[in-house]
Amino acid sequence: MLIDFFYTLRSAKLPVSVKEYLTLMEALKEGVVGPNSDDGYKIDDFYYLSRTALVKDEKHYDKFDRAFAAYFKGVEMVADFTKDIPLEWLRKNLELELSPEEKAKIEKMGWDELMETLKKRFEEQKERHEGGSKMIGTGGTSPFGANGFNPQGIRIGQEKSRNRSAVKVWDQRAYKDYDDQQELGTRNIKVALRRLRKFAREGHEDELDLDDTIRSTAANAGWLDIKMRPERHNNVKVLLLMDVGGTMDEHIHRVEEMFSATKTEFKHMEFYYFHNCVYDFMWKNNRRRFSEKFATWDIIRKYNKDYKLIFIGDATMSPYEILQPGGSVEYNNEEAGAEWLQRLTNAFPKFAWINPEPQGVWQYRQSISVIQQLMNHRMYPLTIKGLEEAMRLLSK
């Protein structure tokens, strides 16, 4: 069975060698993981062992996770028929169904009222609640909790958003880095990006200038006179800021294509991640985003105004996350995201926002309208036409 697993990893373009595969086999033979008298075999134990043995660079963890899930999908479920179905699983699958009339009756709270009410709920609540409209719980219409319905609230204890409008997410979520080795299904993205490229001769003389050599040799009565010239380099500089996690999970494949094409086309390219909106720090590695932070002020100071600033994000969030101090879903930011967006666009005059969301839904998302205004309407869809228009703007 595991030889097929090995070939699955290779098919996913993971650099897994036979030596590393044999190391995994030896670890299994020595019983590094194995049967547990109480719980049987644990697929999680095998996951961590195989990842440790086979993956030598954490940038490949996301590829490994996807390949592992594709190959072992359902293994844990069929391996043990003795365990009861978890009650939590049943409850989540019996989510409350509300009529349009019932949903229309639920009123949005303002930011101050929402946070003050949450504080009171924490003080009042002594036990679990489910299906209600007031306390922190599940499956109800309360603005606090999970797996229910409220047009705007604080999501507590839910894996992902369902209504795309939570003001706070009280879960630590492990986002994945975008894969810059993604194979492009089409060359059209690269062609669109090439509109931005500008070449200049710079550096040491290390390229033969054939035309000048012929001309100089002829002028020298046939005696060879070799002429050299600096190589032509793409001198366009790109600063790429990418939204990751949450609603962006739906666009991972297309953003990875964009990321791959950008890294290929531009020699001088720097990138950072943010979530929903830019605040006072960004990061380069999503697994260490809180331990290896890069201050946004430092980024602004590090790169000069020659850099073309490109945002990639769906701009889909609560408007509080853009306009309100403390509006970030992950921590209490001292300044509103709008302030940081304005600082970035002032520091880098050539900027554009690429949105992977279909352009037809932009008018229905309040946050997209806010971002468009902050970007001076320099927002373009992640389509070939949209990229061509964005590159044409940035090249002026």
Contacts in CASP RR format, 6 or more apart in sequence:
PFRMAT RR
TARGET T0000
AUTHOR 0000-0000-0000
METHOD contacts of the structure
MODEL  1
MLIDFFYTLRSAKLPVSVKEYLTLMEALKEGVVGPNSDDGYKIDDFYYLS
RTALVKDEKHYDKFDRAFAAYFKGVEMVADFTKDIPLEWLRKNLELELSP
EEKAKIEKMGWDELMETLKKRFEEQKERHEGGSKMIGTGGTSPFGANGFN
PQGIRIGQEKSRNRSAVKVWDQRAYKDYDDQQELGTRNIKVALRRLRKFA
REGHEDELDLDDTIRSTAANAGWLDIKMRPERHNNVKVLLLMDVGGTMDE
HIHRVEEMFSATKTEFKHMEFYYFHNCVYDFMWKNNRRRFSEKFATWDII
RKYNKDYKLIFIGDATMSPYEILQPGGSVEYNNEEAGAEWLQRLTNAFPK
FAWINPEPQGVWQYRQSISVIQQLMNHRMYPLTIKGLEEAMRLLSK
2 21 0 8 1.000
2 24 0 8 1.000
2 25 0 8 1.000
4 71 0 8 1.000
5 50 0 8 1.000
5 71 0 8 1.000
5 72 0 8 1.000
6 16 0 8 1.000
6 21 0 8 1.000
8 67 0 8 1.000
8 70 0 8 1.000
8 71 0 8 1.000
9 16 0 8 1.000
9 54 0 8 1.000
9 64 0 8 1.000
9 67 0 8 1.000
10 16 0 8 1.000
11 67 0 8 1.000
12 63 0 8 1.000
12 64 0 8 1.000
12 66 0 8 1.000
12 67 0 8 1.000
13 63 0 8 1.000
13 181 0 8 1.000
13 183 0 8 1.000
14 54 0 8 1.000
14 55 0 8 1.000
14 60 0 8 1.000
14 63 0 8 1.000
14 64 0 8 1.000
14 67 0 8 1.000
15 56 0 8 1.000
15 60 0 8 1.000
16 54 0 8 1.000
16 55 0 8 1.000
20 53 0 8 1.000
20 54 0 8 1.000
20 56 0 8 1.000
21 54 0 8 1.000
23 53 0 8 1.000
24 49 0 8 1.000
24 50 0 8 1.000
24 53 0 8 1.000
24 54 0 8 1.000
27 33 0 8 1.000
27 49 0 8 1.000
27 53 0 8 1.000
28 34 0 8 1.000
28 49 0 8 1.000
32 49 0 8 1.000
33 41 0 8 1.000
33 42 0 8 1.000
33 45 0 8 1.000
33 46 0 8 1.000
33 49 0 8 1.000
34 41 0 8 1.000
34 42 0 8 1.000
34 45 0 8 1.000
35 41 0 8 1.000
36 42 0 8 1.000
40 80 0 8 1.000
41 79 0 8 1.000
43 72 0 8 1.000
43 75 0 8 1.000
43 76 0 8 1.000
43 79 0 8 1.000
47 68 0 8 1.000
50 68 0 8 1.000
51 61 0 8 1.000
51 64 0 8 1.000
51 68 0 8 1.000
54 64 0 8 1.000
55 61 0 8 1.000
55 64 0 8 1.000
58 285 0 8 1.000
58 287 0 8 1.000
59 177 0 8 1.000
59 179 0 8 1.000
61 176 0 8 1.000
61 287 0 8 1.000
62 176 0 8 1.000
62 177 0 8 1.000
62 179 0 8 1.000
63 179 0 8 1.000
65 176 0 8 1.000
91 130 0 8 1.000
91 138 0 8 1.000
91 139 0 8 1.000
91 147 0 8 1.000
92 138 0 8 1.000
92 147 0 8 1.000
95 139 0 8 1.000
95 147 0 8 1.000
95 148 0 8 1.000
96 131 0 8 1.000
96 139 0 8 1.000
96 140 0 8 1.000
96 141 0 8 1.000
96 148 0 8 1.000
96 149 0 8 1.000
98 141 0 8 1.000
98 149 0 8 1.000
102 141 0 8 1.000
103 149 0 8 1.000
103 151 0 8 1.000
106 141 0 8 1.000
106 149 0 8 1.000
106 150 0 8 1.000
106 151 0 8 1.000
108 151 0 8 1.000
108 152 0 8 1.000
109 117 0 8 1.000
109 143 0 8 1.000
109 152 0 8 1.000
109 153 0 8 1.000
110 152 0 8 1.000
111 167 0 8 1.000
111 320 0 8 1.000
111 324 0 8 1.000
111 327 0 8 1.000
114 143 0 8 1.000
114 152 0 8 1.000
114 153 0 8 1.000
114 154 0 8 1.000
114 167 0 8 1.000
117 143 0 8 1.000
117 144 0 8 1.000
118 136 0 8 1.000
118 144 0 8 1.000
118 154 0 8 1.000
121 134 0 8 1.000
121 135 0 8 1.000
121 136 0 8 1.000
121 144 0 8 1.000
122 136 0 8 1.000
124 135 0 8 1.000
125 135 0 8 1.000
125 136 0 8 1.000
128 137 0 8 1.000
129 135 0 8 1.000
129 136 0 8 1.000
129 137 0 8 1.000
129 138 0 8 1.000
129 142 0 8 1.000
130 137 0 8 1.000
130 138 0 8 1.000
130 139 0 8 1.000
130 140 0 8 1.000
131 137 0 8 1.000
131 138 0 8 1.000
131 139 0 8 1.000
131 140 0 8 1.000
131 141 0 8 1.000
131 142 0 8 1.000
131 148 0 8 1.000
132 139 0 8 1.000
132 140 0 8 1.000
132 141 0 8 1.000
132 142 0 8 1.000
133 140 0 8 1.000
133 141 0 8 1.000
133 142 0 8 1.000
134 142 0 8 1.000
135 142 0 8 1.000
135 144 0 8 1.000
136 142 0 8 1.000
136 144 0 8 1.000
136 145 0 8 1.000
136 156 0 8 1.000
137 144 0 8 1.000
137 145 0 8 1.000
137 146 0 8 1.000
137 156 0 8 1.000
138 145 0 8 1.000
138 146 0 8 1.000
138 147 0 8 1.000
138 148 0 8 1.000
139 146 0 8 1.000
139 147 0 8 1.000
139 148 0 8 1.000
139 149 0 8 1.000
140 148 0 8 1.000
140 149 0 8 1.000
140 150 0 8 1.000
141 148 0 8 1.000
141 149 0 8 1.000
141 150 0 8 1.000
142 150 0 8 1.000
143 150 0 8 1.000
143 152 0 8 1.000
143 153 0 8 1.000
143 154 0 8 1.000
144 153 0 8 1.000
144 154 0 8 1.000
144 156 0 8 1.000
145 154 0 8 1.000
145 155 0 8 1.000
145 156 0 8 1.000
145 157 0 8 1.000
145 158 0 8 1.000
146 155 0 8 1.000
146 156 0 8 1.000
146 157 0 8 1.000
146 158 0 8 1.000
147 158 0 8 1.000
147 162 0 8 1.000
148 162 0 8 1.000
149 163 0 8 1.000
150 163 0 8 1.000
151 163 0 8 1.000
151 165 0 8 1.000
152 165 0 8 1.000
152 166 0 8 1.000
152 167 0 8 1.000
152 318 0 8 1.000
153 165 0 8 1.000
153 166 0 8 1.000
153 167 0 8 1.000
153 168 0 8 1.000
154 166 0 8 1.000
154 167 0 8 1.000
154 168 0 8 1.000
154 170 0 8 1.000
155 161 0 8 1.000
155 166 0 8 1.000
155 168 0 8 1.000
155 169 0 8 1.000
155 170 0 8 1.000
155 171 0 8 1.000
156 170 0 8 1.000
156 171 0 8 1.000
157 170 0 8 1.000
157 171 0 8 1.000
158 171 0 8 1.000
159 171 0 8 1.000
160 246 0 8 1.000
160 249 0 8 1.000
161 169 0 8 1.000
161 246 0 8 1.000
161 247 0 8 1.000
164 247 0 8 1.000
164 316 0 8 1.000
164 317 0 8 1.000
165 318 0 8 1.000
166 318 0 8 1.000
166 329 0 8 1.000
167 318 0 8 1.000
167 320 0 8 1.000
167 321 0 8 1.000
167 327 0 8 1.000
167 329 0 8 1.000
168 327 0 8 1.000
168 329 0 8 1.000
169 329 0 8 1.000
169 330 0 8 1.000
173 245 0 8 1.000
173 246 0 8 1.000
174 286 0 8 1.000
174 287 0 8 1.000
175 244 0 8 1.000
175 245 0 8 1.000
175 246 0 8 1.000
175 273 0 8 1.000
175 275 0 8 1.000
175 286 0 8 1.000
175 289 0 8 1.000
176 244 0 8 1.000
176 245 0 8 1.000
176 252 0 8 1.000
176 286 0 8 1.000
177 244 0 8 1.000
177 273 0 8 1.000
177 285 0 8 1.000
177 286 0 8 1.000
177 287 0 8 1.000
178 242 0 8 1.000
178 244 0 8 1.000
178 252 0 8 1.000
178 255 0 8 1.000
178 256 0 8 1.000
178 259 0 8 1.000
179 256 0 8 1.000
179 259 0 8 1.000
179 260 0 8 1.000
180 256 0 8 1.000
180 259 0 8 1.000
180 260 0 8 1.000
180 263 0 8 1.000
181 260 0 8 1.000
182 253 0 8 1.000
182 256 0 8 1.000
182 257 0 8 1.000
182 259 0 8 1.000
182 260 0 8 1.000
183 260 0 8 1.000
184 190 0 8 1.000
184 257 0 8 1.000
184 260 0 8 1.000
184 261 0 8 1.000
185 257 0 8 1.000
188 384 0 8 1.000
189 257 0 8 1.000
189 258 0 8 1.000
189 261 0 8 1.000
189 384 0 8 1.000
189 387 0 8 1.000
190 261 0 8 1.000
190 264 0 8 1.000
190 265 0 8 1.000
192 384 0 8 1.000
192 386 0 8 1.000
192 387 0 8 1.000
192 388 0 8 1.000
192 391 0 8 1.000
193 261 0 8 1.000
193 262 0 8 1.000
193 265 0 8 1.000
193 266 0 8 1.000
193 387 0 8 1.000
193 391 0 8 1.000
194 265 0 8 1.000
194 391 0 8 1.000
195 388 0 8 1.000
195 391 0 8 1.000
195 392 0 8 1.000
195 395 0 8 1.000
196 236 0 8 1.000
196 238 0 8 1.000
196 265 0 8 1.000
196 266 0 8 1.000
196 308 0 8 1.000
196 391 0 8 1.000
196 394 0 8 1.000
196 395 0 8 1.000
197 234 0 8 1.000
197 236 0 8 1.000
197 265 0 8 1.000
197 266 0 8 1.000
198 234 0 8 1.000
198 235 0 8 1.000
198 236 0 8 1.000
198 395 0 8 1.000
199 232 0 8 1.000
199 233 0 8 1.000
199 234 0 8 1.000
199 235 0 8 1.000
200 232 0 8 1.000
200 233 0 8 1.000
200 235 0 8 1.000
201 229 0 8 1.000
201 230 0 8 1.000
201 231 0 8 1.000
201 232 0 8 1.000
201 233 0 8 1.000
202 230 0 8 1.000
202 231 0 8 1.000
202 233 0 8 1.000
202 235 0 8 1.000
203 230 0 8 1.000
203 231 0 8 1.000
203 233 0 8 1.000
204 230 0 8 1.000
205 228 0 8 1.000
205 229 0 8 1.000
205 230 0 8 1.000
206 228 0 8 1.000
206 230 0 8 1.000
206 231 0 8 1.000
207 228 0 8 1.000
207 229 0 8 1.000
207 230 0 8 1.000
207 231 0 8 1.000
207 232 0 8 1.000
208 226 0 8 1.000
208 227 0 8 1.000
208 228 0 8 1.000
208 229 0 8 1.000
209 227 0 8 1.000
209 228 0 8 1.000
209 229 0 8 1.000
212 227 0 8 1.000
212 229 0 8 1.000
213 224 0 8 1.000
213 225 0 8 1.000
213 226 0 8 1.000
213 227 0 8 1.000
216 225 0 8 1.000
216 227 0 8 1.000
217 223 0 8 1.000
217 224 0 8 1.000
217 225 0 8 1.000
219 225 0 8 1.000
233 267 0 8 1.000
234 265 0 8 1.000
234 266 0 8 1.000
234 267 0 8 1.000
234 268 0 8 1.000
235 268 0 8 1.000
236 266 0 8 1.000
236 268 0 8 1.000
236 308 0 8 1.000
237 266 0 8 1.000
237 268 0 8 1.000
237 269 0 8 1.000
237 270 0 8 1.000
237 303 0 8 1.000
237 306 0 8 1.000
237 307 0 8 1.000
237 308 0 8 1.000
238 262 0 8 1.000
238 266 0 8 1.000
238 268 0 8 1.000
238 269 0 8 1.000
238 270 0 8 1.000
238 307 0 8 1.000
238 308 0 8 1.000
238 310 0 8 1.000
239 269 0 8 1.000
239 270 0 8 1.000
239 271 0 8 1.000
239 272 0 8 1.000
239 299 0 8 1.000
239 303 0 8 1.000
239 307 0 8 1.000
239 308 0 8 1.000
239 309 0 8 1.000
239 310 0 8 1.000
239 348 0 8 1.000
240 259 0 8 1.000
240 262 0 8 1.000
240 269 0 8 1.000
240 270 0 8 1.000
240 271 0 8 1.000
240 272 0 8 1.000
240 310 0 8 1.000
240 312 0 8 1.000
241 271 0 8 1.000
241 272 0 8 1.000
241 273 0 8 1.000
241 274 0 8 1.000
241 278 0 8 1.000
241 282 0 8 1.000
241 309 0 8 1.000
241 310 0 8 1.000
241 311 0 8 1.000
241 312 0 8 1.000
241 344 0 8 1.000
242 255 0 8 1.000
242 259 0 8 1.000
242 271 0 8 1.000
242 272 0 8 1.000
242 273 0 8 1.000
242 274 0 8 1.000
242 311 0 8 1.000
242 312 0 8 1.000
242 313 0 8 1.000
243 273 0 8 1.000
243 274 0 8 1.000
243 275 0 8 1.000
243 276 0 8 1.000
243 311 0 8 1.000
243 312 0 8 1.000
243 313 0 8 1.000
243 314 0 8 1.000
243 315 0 8 1.000
244 273 0 8 1.000
244 274 0 8 1.000
244 275 0 8 1.000
244 286 0 8 1.000
245 275 0 8 1.000
246 275 0 8 1.000
246 276 0 8 1.000
247 314 0 8 1.000
247 316 0 8 1.000
247 317 0 8 1.000
248 255 0 8 1.000
248 313 0 8 1.000
248 314 0 8 1.000
248 356 0 8 1.000
250 314 0 8 1.000
251 313 0 8 1.000
251 314 0 8 1.000
251 356 0 8 1.000
251 357 0 8 1.000
251 382 0 8 1.000
254 356 0 8 1.000
254 382 0 8 1.000
255 312 0 8 1.000
255 313 0 8 1.000
255 356 0 8 1.000
255 382 0 8 1.000
258 312 0 8 1.000
258 354 0 8 1.000
258 382 0 8 1.000
259 271 0 8 1.000
259 312 0 8 1.000
262 269 0 8 1.000
262 310 0 8 1.000
263 269 0 8 1.000
270 303 0 8 1.000
270 307 0 8 1.000
271 284 0 8 1.000
272 282 0 8 1.000
272 283 0 8 1.000
272 284 0 8 1.000
272 294 0 8 1.000
272 299 0 8 1.000
273 282 0 8 1.000
273 283 0 8 1.000
273 284 0 8 1.000
273 286 0 8 1.000
273 289 0 8 1.000
274 282 0 8 1.000
274 283 0 8 1.000
275 329 0 8 1.000
275 330 0 8 1.000
276 317 0 8 1.000
276 321 0 8 1.000
276 328 0 8 1.000
276 329 0 8 1.000
277 317 0 8 1.000
277 321 0 8 1.000
277 322 0 8 1.000
277 328 0 8 1.000
277 337 0 8 1.000
277 340 0 8 1.000
277 341 0 8 1.000
278 296 0 8 1.000
278 337 0 8 1.000
278 340 0 8 1.000
278 341 0 8 1.000
278 344 0 8 1.000
279 296 0 8 1.000
279 328 0 8 1.000
279 333 0 8 1.000
279 335 0 8 1.000
279 337 0 8 1.000
279 340 0 8 1.000
280 295 0 8 1.000
280 296 0 8 1.000
280 297 0 8 1.000
280 333 0 8 1.000
280 334 0 8 1.000
280 335 0 8 1.000
280 340 0 8 1.000
281 293 0 8 1.000
281 294 0 8 1.000
281 295 0 8 1.000
281 296 0 8 1.000
282 293 0 8 1.000
282 294 0 8 1.000
282 296 0 8 1.000
282 299 0 8 1.000
283 289 0 8 1.000
283 290 0 8 1.000
283 292 0 8 1.000
283 293 0 8 1.000
283 294 0 8 1.000
284 292 0 8 1.000
284 294 0 8 1.000
285 292 0 8 1.000
296 340 0 8 1.000
296 343 0 8 1.000
296 344 0 8 1.000
300 343 0 8 1.000
300 344 0 8 1.000
300 347 0 8 1.000
303 348 0 8 1.000
305 347 0 8 1.000
305 348 0 8 1.000
305 349 0 8 1.000
307 348 0 8 1.000
307 350 0 8 1.000
308 348 0 8 1.000
308 350 0 8 1.000
308 351 0 8 1.000
308 352 0 8 1.000
308 394 0 8 1.000
309 344 0 8 1.000
309 345 0 8 1.000
309 348 0 8 1.000
309 350 0 8 1.000
309 351 0 8 1.000
309 352 0 8 1.000
310 351 0 8 1.000
310 352 0 8 1.000
310 353 0 8 1.000
310 354 0 8 1.000
310 390 0 8 1.000
310 394 0 8 1.000
311 351 0 8 1.000
311 352 0 8 1.000
311 353 0 8 1.000
311 354 0 8 1.000
311 375 0 8 1.000
312 353 0 8 1.000
312 354 0 8 1.000
312 356 0 8 1.000
312 382 0 8 1.000
313 353 0 8 1.000
313 354 0 8 1.000
313 355 0 8 1.000
313 356 0 8 1.000
314 355 0 8 1.000
314 356 0 8 1.000
314 357 0 8 1.000
314 368 0 8 1.000
315 353 0 8 1.000
315 355 0 8 1.000
315 357 0 8 1.000
315 365 0 8 1.000
315 367 0 8 1.000
315 368 0 8 1.000
315 370 0 8 1.000
315 371 0 8 1.000
315 372 0 8 1.000
315 379 0 8 1.000
316 357 0 8 1.000
316 365 0 8 1.000
316 367 0 8 1.000
316 368 0 8 1.000
317 329 0 8 1.000
317 367 0 8 1.000
318 327 0 8 1.000
318 329 0 8 1.000
318 367 0 8 1.000
319 366 0 8 1.000
319 367 0 8 1.000
319 370 0 8 1.000
320 327 0 8 1.000
321 327 0 8 1.000
321 328 0 8 1.000
321 329 0 8 1.000
321 337 0 8 1.000
321 367 0 8 1.000
322 336 0 8 1.000
322 337 0 8 1.000
322 338 0 8 1.000
322 341 0 8 1.000
322 367 0 8 1.000
322 370 0 8 1.000
322 371 0 8 1.000
322 374 0 8 1.000
323 336 0 8 1.000
323 337 0 8 1.000
323 338 0 8 1.000
323 370 0 8 1.000
324 336 0 8 1.000
325 333 0 8 1.000
325 334 0 8 1.000
325 335 0 8 1.000
325 336 0 8 1.000
326 332 0 8 1.000
326 333 0 8 1.000
326 334 0 8 1.000
326 336 0 8 1.000
327 333 0 8 1.000
327 336 0 8 1.000
338 370 0 8 1.000
338 374 0 8 1.000
341 371 0 8 1.000
341 374 0 8 1.000
341 375 0 8 1.000
342 374 0 8 1.000
344 351 0 8 1.000
345 351 0 8 1.000
345 374 0 8 1.000
345 375 0 8 1.000
345 376 0 8 1.000
350 393 0 8 1.000
350 394 0 8 1.000
350 396 0 8 1.000
351 375 0 8 1.000
351 378 0 8 1.000
351 394 0 8 1.000
352 375 0 8 1.000
352 378 0 8 1.000
352 379 0 8 1.000
352 380 0 8 1.000
352 390 0 8 1.000
352 393 0 8 1.000
352 394 0 8 1.000
353 371 0 8 1.000
353 372 0 8 1.000
353 375 0 8 1.000
353 378 0 8 1.000
353 379 0 8 1.000
353 380 0 8 1.000
354 379 0 8 1.000
354 380 0 8 1.000
354 381 0 8 1.000
354 382 0 8 1.000
354 386 0 8 1.000
354 387 0 8 1.000
354 390 0 8 1.000
355 362 0 8 1.000
355 368 0 8 1.000
355 379 0 8 1.000
355 380 0 8 1.000
355 381 0 8 1.000
355 382 0 8 1.000
356 381 0 8 1.000
356 382 0 8 1.000
357 365 0 8 1.000
357 368 0 8 1.000
357 381 0 8 1.000
358 381 0 8 1.000
359 381 0 8 1.000
362 368 0 8 1.000
362 369 0 8 1.000
362 372 0 8 1.000
362 379 0 8 1.000
363 369 0 8 1.000
368 379 0 8 1.000
371 379 0 8 1.000
372 379 0 8 1.000
378 390 0 8 1.000
378 393 0 8 1.000
380 386 0 8 1.000
380 387 0 8 1.000
380 389 0 8 1.000
380 390 0 8 1.000
END
